[in-house]
């Protein structure tokens, strides 16, 4: 026999074995599901009957009371009706029913246990309900429906009470929804349908108030007349069963399209249909497992040889794939190393370019103050020249000594100015030290003093009550403060009553440095762009438009932020906010 014929024969035997195994296993699994469902139906039916019969005698007992008879015979006597109401409320509370009420011979409620509530039944006519007609005709009635007054479903048990010449109907309403809540919490798929096939209690939310099969127009009209399910659109919902089923077995849809096998039984007293369902997927899965097992047994003889051969081929293929994968990993590792090195070089170049740009902006700020600085230095030099000339011509030793002292003070003034300029102009390393914002403000004010003098104002410095210390670079913060001061001086130049204020403060875990002016302010449409590179509001092209952009980058590097607020015609307020230095570090310093 050729290998092809052997393979075909083995495949045919395996298919037949799998088919028979699937059918046998499926039948066994379904039989087990049916047995469990039948047991569940028996227990559930007993529970429902017990719950209903627990209140069956309540209307008979309540109707025997003399207060009920008096209410029927004297329906217009207020005291008789009041006594009946209170009696029914007491009996209902002790029995644990939902509501208990008395109907007269016309079906109008004349007394009820809920007479003192907003949902009182008193005065409402219930003659359209079957439980009233059945009780008046046969002595007893029972009916499940949604309450037309409360909108809450319940099971109504009725009994004819009172004398023959003036009868009435005592009705007790029983809430069966606790059974439904128990089914939902237990995760069981149990439901009850009325004689028309409409489900009114269900452990599956999607089944509630859905008919098992499509309802006829006559049935819909009758249900609407009786107001059995008041407020529910039965005509607009799809039937639960998509195909006609016979007997006690039902094919039901579950949540998310899950296929369910259902079993049903009848509750004879009301003609209800009790349904219990379970997923059929487990039976199919079990049958599939058995069919696969049968197919595997049928193909075991030849399968082992084929599997061994395929295993050898698979091992060789995996070895080749492993070698290829290792080669690709090594190649990719080299590429990643090159990319990492290139990225490091790029980052180093960017960092150097940023430092150069910061230094360039610093030099540009000095350039903006160059005229004022030259003026600041030229004044002491001219005074020194005049003082020394006077000392050379004077013969008085005391005057000469005084003039020489004046010259030395002027020299010290120039040294102090040049010292600040040298300190500010050097490139600072990217290191963070404990920095006092008061000192930063003092140094920046010292640098900007010549420019401020040229404008004709003296900035006001308001120190913080508590030392505003931050971990930052002092020279870079001086550059930030200097940029803010120069912008403020440009803003107030030529303004009447010009004013610039520098403030430092500490609040909680933050320290701040604020520069405010009373200049013309910034228009709202430009306020959001002032920190953009190369954006400037200055007329005539002064500056590079990088001051605030670089200042923001410096402050962000130190973990802080810059807040800018401005009102046109009133002035601008710029605040640098930084994290305060830790208390232990402050103590150590």
C-alpha positions as CSV (number, residue, x, y, z in Angstrom):
1,X,0.0,0.0,0.0
2,X,1.4,3.3,-1.0
3,X,2.0,6.1,1.5
4,X,-0.7,8.2,-0.1
5,X,-3.4,5.4,0.3
6,X,-2.3,4.7,3.8
7,X,-2.6,8.3,4.7
8,X,-6.1,8.5,3.1
9,X,-7.2,5.3,5.0
10,X,-5.9,6.6,8.3
11,X,-7.6,10.0,7.7
12,X,-10.9,8.3,6.9
13,X,-10.8,6.1,10.0
14,X,-9.8,9.0,12.2
15,X,-12.7,11.1,10.9
16,X,-15.3,8.4,11.5
17,X,-13.9,7.7,15.0
18,X,-14.0,11.4,15.8
19,X,-17.6,11.8,14.5
20,X,-18.9,8.9,16.6
21,X,-16.9,10.0,19.7
22,X,-18.3,13.5,19.4
23,X,-21.9,12.4,19.1
24,X,-21.6,10.0,22.0
25,X,-19.8,12.4,24.3
26,X,-22.2,15.2,23.4
27,X,-25.2,13.1,24.3
28,X,-23.7,12.1,27.6
29,X,-22.8,15.7,28.5
30,X,-26.2,17.0,27.5
31,X,-27.9,14.3,29.6
32,X,-25.9,15.4,32.6
33,X,-26.9,19.1,32.0
34,X,-30.6,18.1,31.7
35,X,-30.4,16.2,35.0
36,X,-28.9,19.2,36.8
37,X,-31.5,21.5,35.2
38,X,-34.4,19.2,36.2
39,X,-33.2,19.2,39.8
40,X,-32.9,22.9,39.8
41,X,-36.4,23.2,38.4
42,X,-37.8,21.0,41.2
43,X,-36.1,23.1,43.9
44,X,-37.0,26.4,42.4
45,X,-40.7,25.4,41.9
46,X,-40.9,24.4,45.6
47,X,-39.4,27.7,46.7
48,X,-41.8,29.7,44.6
49,X,-44.9,27.7,45.8
50,X,-43.7,28.0,49.4
51,X,-43.3,31.8,49.0
52,X,-46.7,32.2,47.5
53,X,-48.6,29.9,49.9
54,X,-47.0,31.7,52.8
55,X,-49.4,34.5,52.2
56,X,-52.4,32.5,50.7
57,X,-54.3,32.6,54.0
58,X,-53.6,36.3,54.8
59,X,-56.6,37.7,52.8
60,X,-59.0,35.1,54.5
61,X,-57.7,35.9,58.0
62,X,-57.7,39.7,57.5
63,X,-61.3,39.6,56.0
64,X,-62.7,38.0,59.1
65,X,-62.0,41.0,61.3
66,X,-65.0,43.0,62.3
67,X,-63.3,46.3,61.2
68,X,-63.2,45.0,57.7
69,X,-66.9,44.1,57.8
70,X,-67.8,47.5,59.2
71,X,-65.8,49.3,56.4
72,X,-67.7,47.3,53.8
73,X,-71.1,48.0,55.4
74,X,-70.3,51.7,56.2
75,X,-67.9,52.9,53.5
76,X,-68.8,56.5,54.1
77,X,-68.1,56.4,57.9
78,X,-64.7,58.1,58.3
79,X,-64.0,56.4,61.6
80,X,-64.8,52.9,60.2
81,X,-62.4,53.4,57.3
82,X,-59.7,54.8,59.5
83,X,-59.9,51.8,61.8
84,X,-59.8,49.4,58.8
85,X,-56.7,51.3,57.4
86,X,-54.8,51.0,60.6
87,X,-55.8,47.3,61.1
88,X,-54.6,46.4,57.6
89,X,-51.3,48.3,58.1
90,X,-50.6,46.4,61.3
91,X,-51.5,43.0,59.9
92,X,-49.4,43.7,56.7
93,X,-46.4,44.8,58.7
94,X,-46.5,41.7,60.9
95,X,-47.1,39.3,58.0
96,X,-44.3,40.8,56.0
97,X,-46.3,41.2,52.7
98,X,-45.9,44.1,50.3
99,X,-49.4,45.6,50.6
100,X,-52.8,44.6,51.9
101,X,-56.0,46.4,50.7
102,X,-59.8,46.0,50.6
103,X,-61.9,46.5,47.5
104,X,-65.7,47.1,47.5
105,X,-68.2,45.4,45.3
106,X,-67.3,47.8,42.4
107,X,-63.6,47.2,42.6
108,X,-62.6,50.5,44.3
109,X,-60.1,50.4,47.2
110,X,-61.7,51.7,50.3
111,X,-58.9,50.7,52.8
112,X,-55.3,49.9,52.4
113,X,-52.2,49.2,54.4
114,X,-50.4,52.1,52.6
115,X,-53.3,54.6,53.2
116,X,-50.9,57.1,54.8
117,X,-48.3,57.1,52.0
118,X,-48.0,58.9,48.7
119,X,-48.7,55.6,46.9
120,X,-51.9,54.9,48.6
121,X,-54.4,52.6,46.9
122,X,-57.4,54.2,48.5
123,X,-59.9,55.5,46.0
124,X,-58.4,53.7,43.0
125,X,-60.6,51.3,41.0
126,X,-59.1,47.9,40.2
127,X,-62.1,46.2,38.7
128,X,-60.1,45.6,35.5
129,X,-57.8,43.3,37.3
130,X,-58.6,39.5,36.9
131,X,-58.0,38.9,40.5
132,X,-61.0,41.0,41.4
133,X,-63.3,39.4,38.9
134,X,-62.1,35.9,39.8
135,X,-62.6,36.6,43.6
136,X,-66.1,38.0,43.1
137,X,-67.1,35.0,40.8
138,X,-65.3,32.1,42.4
139,X,-64.3,33.3,45.9
140,X,-60.5,33.4,45.1
141,X,-58.2,35.0,42.6
142,X,-54.5,35.2,41.8
143,X,-52.6,37.3,39.3
144,X,-49.1,38.6,38.6
145,X,-48.7,42.2,37.2
146,X,-46.9,45.5,37.4
147,X,-48.7,47.8,39.9
148,X,-50.5,50.6,38.1
149,X,-50.1,52.9,41.1
150,X,-46.6,52.1,42.3
151,X,-45.1,50.8,39.1
152,X,-43.7,47.9,41.1
153,X,-44.4,44.3,40.0
154,X,-46.1,41.9,42.4
155,X,-48.2,38.7,42.8
156,X,-51.8,39.5,43.9
157,X,-53.8,37.0,46.0
158,X,-57.5,37.8,46.5
159,X,-60.4,36.5,48.5
160,X,-64.0,37.5,48.6
161,X,-65.0,38.7,52.1
162,X,-68.0,40.2,53.8
163,X,-71.7,39.3,53.7
164,X,-73.4,38.1,50.5
165,X,-75.5,41.2,50.2
166,X,-72.5,43.6,50.5
167,X,-69.4,41.6,49.5
168,X,-65.8,42.9,49.0
169,X,-62.4,41.6,48.0
170,X,-59.4,41.4,50.2
171,X,-56.1,41.5,48.3
172,X,-52.5,40.9,49.4
173,X,-49.6,41.9,47.1
174,X,-46.5,39.8,47.4
175,X,-43.2,40.9,46.0
176,X,-41.4,38.0,44.3
177,X,-38.4,40.1,43.2
178,X,-36.2,38.8,46.1
179,X,-36.3,35.5,44.3
180,X,-35.1,37.2,41.2
181,X,-32.3,39.0,43.1
182,X,-31.2,35.6,44.6
183,X,-31.0,34.1,41.1
184,X,-29.0,37.1,39.8
185,X,-26.6,37.0,42.8
186,X,-26.1,33.2,42.4
187,X,-25.6,33.6,38.6
188,X,-28.3,31.0,37.8
189,X,-30.2,31.4,34.5
190,X,-33.8,30.9,35.8
191,X,-37.0,32.6,34.7
192,X,-40.8,32.4,35.0
193,X,-43.1,33.1,32.1
194,X,-46.9,33.7,32.4
195,X,-49.4,31.6,30.4
196,X,-48.9,33.9,27.4
197,X,-45.2,33.1,27.4
198,X,-44.1,36.5,28.7
199,X,-41.2,36.4,31.2
200,X,-41.9,38.4,34.3
201,X,-39.1,37.2,36.6
202,X,-35.6,36.4,35.4
203,X,-32.1,35.9,36.7
204,X,-30.9,37.1,33.2
205,X,-31.6,40.9,32.8
206,X,-31.9,40.6,29.0
207,X,-34.8,38.1,29.3
208,X,-37.1,40.3,31.5
209,X,-40.5,41.2,29.9
210,X,-39.6,39.4,26.7
211,X,-42.0,36.9,25.2
212,X,-40.8,33.4,24.4
213,X,-42.4,33.6,20.9
214,X,-44.1,36.3,19.0
215,X,-47.3,37.4,20.5
216,X,-50.5,37.7,18.5
217,X,-52.4,41.0,18.2
218,X,-55.3,39.5,20.2
219,X,-52.9,38.6,23.1
220,X,-51.3,42.1,23.0
221,X,-54.7,43.8,23.2
222,X,-55.8,41.6,26.1
223,X,-52.5,42.2,28.1
224,X,-52.9,46.0,27.4
225,X,-56.5,46.0,28.6
226,X,-55.6,44.2,31.8
227,X,-52.5,46.5,32.2
228,X,-50.6,43.4,33.2
229,X,-47.2,44.9,32.3
230,X,-48.1,48.6,32.4
231,X,-45.4,50.7,30.8
232,X,-43.7,47.8,28.9
233,X,-43.6,47.9,25.1
234,X,-44.2,44.1,24.5
235,X,-44.8,44.7,20.7
236,X,-41.4,46.3,20.3
237,X,-39.2,43.6,21.8
238,X,-37.8,40.6,20.0
239,X,-39.0,37.1,21.1
240,X,-36.5,35.2,23.1
241,X,-36.8,32.0,21.0
242,X,-35.7,32.5,17.4
243,X,-37.1,29.1,16.3
244,X,-40.1,27.0,17.3
245,X,-39.3,24.5,20.0
246,X,-41.3,21.5,21.2
247,X,-41.4,19.7,24.5
248,X,-39.5,20.8,27.6
249,X,-36.2,21.6,25.8
250,X,-35.5,25.2,24.9
251,X,-32.6,26.8,22.9
252,X,-32.1,30.1,24.6
253,X,-29.7,33.0,24.0
254,X,-27.4,34.0,26.8
255,X,-25.4,37.2,27.5
256,X,-23.0,38.0,24.6
257,X,-24.5,35.5,22.2
258,X,-23.8,32.5,24.6
259,X,-25.8,29.4,23.6
260,X,-27.9,28.0,26.4
261,X,-29.9,24.7,26.8
262,X,-33.0,25.2,28.7
263,X,-35.5,22.9,30.5
264,X,-39.0,24.0,31.6
265,X,-41.8,22.8,33.8
266,X,-45.3,24.1,34.7
267,X,-46.5,25.6,37.9
268,X,-50.1,24.3,37.7
269,X,-51.7,26.8,40.1
270,X,-51.1,29.7,37.7
271,X,-50.2,28.1,34.5
272,X,-46.7,29.6,34.7
273,X,-43.8,28.1,32.9
274,X,-40.6,27.8,35.0
275,X,-37.4,27.8,32.9
276,X,-33.9,26.9,33.9
277,X,-30.9,27.1,31.5
278,X,-27.2,26.3,31.4
279,X,-24.4,26.9,28.8
280,X,-24.1,24.2,26.2
281,X,-20.5,25.2,25.4
282,X,-19.1,22.8,28.0
283,X,-20.9,19.9,26.4
284,X,-19.5,20.8,23.0
285,X,-16.0,21.3,24.4
286,X,-16.1,17.9,26.1
287,X,-17.4,16.2,23.0
288,X,-14.7,18.0,20.9
289,X,-12.0,16.7,23.3
290,X,-13.3,13.2,23.0
291,X,-13.4,13.4,19.2
292,X,-9.9,14.7,19.1
293,X,-8.8,11.9,21.4
294,X,-10.4,9.3,19.1
295,X,-8.8,10.9,16.1
296,X,-5.4,10.9,17.8
297,X,-5.7,7.2,18.7
298,X,-6.6,6.3,15.1
299,X,-3.6,8.1,13.7
300,X,-1.1,7.2,16.4
301,X,0.7,4.5,14.4
302,X,1.7,6.5,11.5
303,X,1.6,9.8,13.4
304,X,4.6,8.9,15.5
305,X,6.8,8.2,12.5
306,X,5.7,11.4,10.8
307,X,6.1,13.4,14.0
308,X,9.6,12.0,14.5
309,X,10.6,13.0,11.0
310,X,9.0,16.4,11.3
311,X,10.7,16.9,14.6
312,X,14.1,16.3,13.1
313,X,13.3,18.8,10.3
314,X,12.0,21.3,12.9
315,X,15.1,21.1,15.0
316,X,17.3,21.7,12.0
317,X,15.2,24.6,11.0
318,X,15.3,26.1,14.5
319,X,19.1,25.7,14.6
320,X,19.4,27.6,11.3
321,X,16.9,30.2,12.6
322,X,18.8,30.6,15.8
323,X,22.1,31.2,14.0
324,X,20.4,33.7,11.8
325,X,18.8,35.4,14.7
326,X,22.1,35.6,16.6
327,X,23.7,37.2,13.6
328,X,20.9,39.7,13.3
329,X,21.1,40.5,17.0
330,X,24.8,41.1,16.8
331,X,24.4,43.3,13.8
332,X,21.6,45.3,15.5
333,X,23.7,45.6,18.6
334,X,26.5,47.2,16.6
335,X,24.0,49.5,15.0
336,X,22.6,50.5,18.3
337,X,26.1,51.2,19.7
338,X,26.8,53.5,16.8
339,X,23.4,55.2,17.2
340,X,24.1,55.7,21.0
341,X,27.5,57.1,20.3
342,X,26.1,59.5,17.6
343,X,23.4,60.6,20.0
344,X,25.9,61.2,22.8
345,X,28.0,63.3,20.4
346,X,24.9,65.2,19.2
347,X,23.8,65.8,22.8
348,X,27.3,67.1,23.7
349,X,27.2,69.4,20.7
350,X,23.7,70.7,21.6
351,X,24.9,71.3,25.2
352,X,27.9,73.2,24.0
353,X,25.8,75.2,21.6
354,X,23.3,76.0,24.4
355,X,26.1,77.2,26.7
356,X,27.5,79.3,23.9
357,X,24.0,80.8,23.2
358,X,23.6,81.6,26.9
359,X,27.0,83.2,27.1
360,X,26.2,85.2,23.9
361,X,23.0,86.5,25.4
362,X,24.9,87.4,28.5
363,X,27.4,89.4,26.4
364,X,24.5,91.0,24.5
365,X,23.1,92.1,27.8
366,X,26.4,93.7,28.7
367,X,26.5,95.3,25.3
368,X,23.1,96.8,26.0
369,X,24.6,98.4,29.1
370,X,27.9,99.3,27.6
371,X,27.2,103.0,27.2
372,X,26.0,103.3,30.8
373,X,29.0,101.3,32.0
374,X,31.4,103.5,30.1
375,X,29.7,106.5,31.5
376,X,30.0,105.0,35.0
377,X,33.7,104.4,34.6
378,X,34.4,107.8,32.8
379,X,33.0,109.8,35.7
380,X,35.4,108.4,38.4
381,X,38.3,108.7,35.9
382,X,37.6,112.4,35.3
383,X,37.1,113.0,39.0
384,X,40.4,111.2,39.7
385,X,42.2,113.3,37.1
386,X,40.9,116.5,38.6
387,X,41.5,115.4,42.2
388,X,45.1,114.3,41.5
389,X,45.8,117.6,39.6
390,X,44.6,119.6,42.5
391,X,46.7,117.6,44.9
392,X,49.8,118.2,42.7
393,X,49.2,122.0,42.6
394,X,48.2,122.3,46.3
395,X,50.9,122.8,48.9
396,X,48.6,122.0,51.8
397,X,49.4,118.4,53.1
398,X,46.0,118.0,54.7
399,X,44.1,118.8,51.5
400,X,46.4,116.6,49.5
401,X,45.7,113.7,51.8
402,X,42.0,114.2,51.6
403,X,42.1,114.4,47.8
404,X,44.2,111.3,47.5
405,X,41.6,109.5,49.7
406,X,38.8,110.6,47.4
407,X,40.8,109.3,44.4
408,X,41.2,105.9,46.2
409,X,37.4,105.7,46.8
410,X,36.8,106.3,43.1
411,X,39.3,103.6,42.2
412,X,37.5,101.2,44.6
413,X,34.2,102.1,42.9
414,X,35.7,101.2,39.5
415,X,37.2,98.0,40.8
416,X,33.8,96.9,42.3
417,X,32.1,97.6,38.9
418,X,34.8,95.7,36.9
419,X,34.7,92.8,39.4
420,X,31.0,92.3,38.9
421,X,31.5,92.6,35.1
422,X,34.3,89.9,35.2
423,X,32.2,87.6,37.4
424,X,29.1,88.0,35.3
425,X,30.9,87.6,31.9
426,X,32.7,84.3,32.7
427,X,31.3,81.0,31.6
428,X,29.7,79.1,34.6
429,X,30.0,75.3,34.9
430,X,26.7,73.4,35.0
431,X,27.0,72.9,38.8
432,X,24.4,73.6,41.4
433,X,25.3,75.2,44.7
434,X,23.4,76.7,47.6
435,X,22.3,80.1,46.1
436,X,20.9,83.1,48.0
437,X,18.3,84.9,45.9
438,X,18.9,88.1,47.9
439,X,22.6,88.0,46.8
440,X,21.6,87.3,43.2
441,X,19.3,90.3,43.2
442,X,22.0,92.5,44.8
443,X,24.6,91.6,42.2
444,X,22.2,92.1,39.3
445,X,21.1,95.5,40.7
446,X,24.8,96.4,41.0
447,X,25.4,95.5,37.3
448,X,22.3,97.3,36.1
449,X,22.9,100.4,38.2
450,X,24.7,102.4,35.4
451,X,21.8,101.6,33.0
452,X,19.2,102.5,35.7
453,X,21.1,105.8,36.4
454,X,21.0,106.6,32.7
455,X,17.2,106.0,32.6
456,X,16.9,108.1,35.8
457,X,15.4,105.7,38.3
458,X,16.6,103.7,41.2
459,X,15.1,100.2,41.5
460,X,13.5,99.4,44.8
461,X,14.7,96.1,46.5
462,X,12.4,94.4,49.0
463,X,14.2,91.5,50.8
464,X,12.5,88.3,52.0
465,X,12.0,88.0,55.7
466,X,13.5,84.5,55.6
467,X,16.6,83.6,53.6
468,X,15.4,82.5,50.1
469,X,17.9,79.7,49.4
470,X,17.8,77.4,46.3
471,X,20.1,74.8,44.7
472,X,21.1,76.6,41.5
473,X,23.9,78.3,39.6
474,X,24.3,81.9,41.0
475,X,25.8,83.4,37.9
476,X,23.0,82.0,35.7
477,X,20.4,83.3,38.0
478,X,22.1,86.7,38.0
479,X,21.8,86.5,34.2
480,X,18.1,85.8,34.5
481,X,17.6,88.6,37.0
482,X,19.7,91.0,34.8
483,X,17.5,90.2,31.7
484,X,14.4,90.9,33.7
485,X,15.8,94.2,35.0
486,X,16.9,95.3,31.5
487,X,13.5,94.5,30.1
488,X,11.9,96.5,32.9
489,X,14.2,99.5,32.3
490,X,13.4,99.4,28.6
491,X,9.7,99.3,29.4
492,X,9.8,102.3,31.8
493,X,12.3,104.5,29.9
494,X,10.7,107.8,29.2
495,X,7.7,107.0,31.4
496,X,6.6,109.6,34.0
497,X,6.9,108.4,37.6
498,X,8.8,105.3,36.4
499,X,9.1,102.6,39.1
500,X,10.9,99.2,39.2
501,X,10.6,96.8,42.2
502,X,12.6,93.7,43.0
503,X,11.2,91.3,45.6
504,X,12.4,88.0,47.1
505,X,10.2,85.7,49.1
506,X,10.0,82.2,50.5
507,X,6.7,80.4,50.8
508,X,6.6,76.7,51.9
509,X,8.7,74.6,49.6
510,X,9.4,77.4,47.1
511,X,11.4,80.6,46.8
512,X,10.8,83.4,44.4
513,X,12.4,86.5,42.8
514,X,10.0,89.0,41.3
515,X,10.7,92.0,39.0
516,X,7.8,94.4,38.4
517,X,7.5,97.7,36.6
518,X,4.8,100.3,35.9
519,X,5.5,100.4,32.2
520,X,3.0,100.2,29.3
521,X,2.6,96.5,29.8
522,X,2.2,93.7,27.2
523,X,-0.8,93.1,25.0
524,X,-2.7,89.9,25.8
525,X,-2.2,88.5,22.2
526,X,1.6,88.9,22.7
527,X,1.9,87.7,26.3
528,X,1.9,84.0,25.3
529,X,4.7,84.6,22.8
530,X,7.2,86.6,24.9
531,X,9.2,83.5,25.8
532,X,9.6,82.4,22.2
533,X,13.1,82.6,20.7
534,X,13.7,85.7,18.6
535,X,10.4,87.3,19.6
536,X,10.7,90.9,20.8
537,X,8.3,93.7,21.5
538,X,11.0,96.4,21.3
539,X,10.9,98.9,18.5
540,X,14.0,99.4,16.4
541,X,15.3,95.8,16.6
542,X,17.2,96.2,19.9
543,X,18.3,92.9,21.3
544,X,18.2,89.4,19.9
545,X,14.8,88.4,21.3
546,X,16.4,85.6,23.3
547,X,16.5,87.1,26.8
548,X,13.2,85.6,28.2
549,X,13.6,82.4,26.2
550,X,17.1,81.7,27.6
551,X,15.9,82.8,31.1
552,X,13.1,80.3,30.9
553,X,15.5,77.5,29.8
554,X,17.8,78.3,32.7
555,X,15.0,78.4,35.3
556,X,13.5,75.1,34.0
557,X,17.0,73.5,34.2
558,X,17.0,74.3,38.0
559,X,13.5,72.8,38.4
560,X,11.6,76.0,38.5
561,X,9.3,78.1,36.3
562,X,8.7,81.7,35.2
563,X,5.2,83.3,35.7
564,X,4.4,86.5,33.7
565,X,1.4,88.7,34.2
566,X,0.8,92.0,32.6
567,X,-2.0,94.5,32.3
568,X,-1.7,97.0,29.3
569,X,-1.3,100.5,30.7
570,X,-0.5,99.3,34.2
571,X,2.8,97.3,34.0
572,X,4.3,93.9,34.0
573,X,5.2,91.5,36.8
574,X,7.7,88.6,36.2
575,X,8.2,86.0,38.9
576,X,11.0,83.3,39.0
577,X,9.8,80.4,41.2
578,X,12.4,77.7,42.3
579,X,12.3,74.8,44.8
580,X,13.6,75.9,48.2
581,X,16.9,74.3,49.3
582,X,16.3,71.3,51.8
583,X,16.5,72.3,55.4
584,X,19.4,70.0,56.2
585,X,21.4,71.5,53.4
586,X,20.7,74.9,54.7
587,X,21.8,74.0,58.2
588,X,25.0,72.4,56.8
589,X,25.8,75.6,54.8
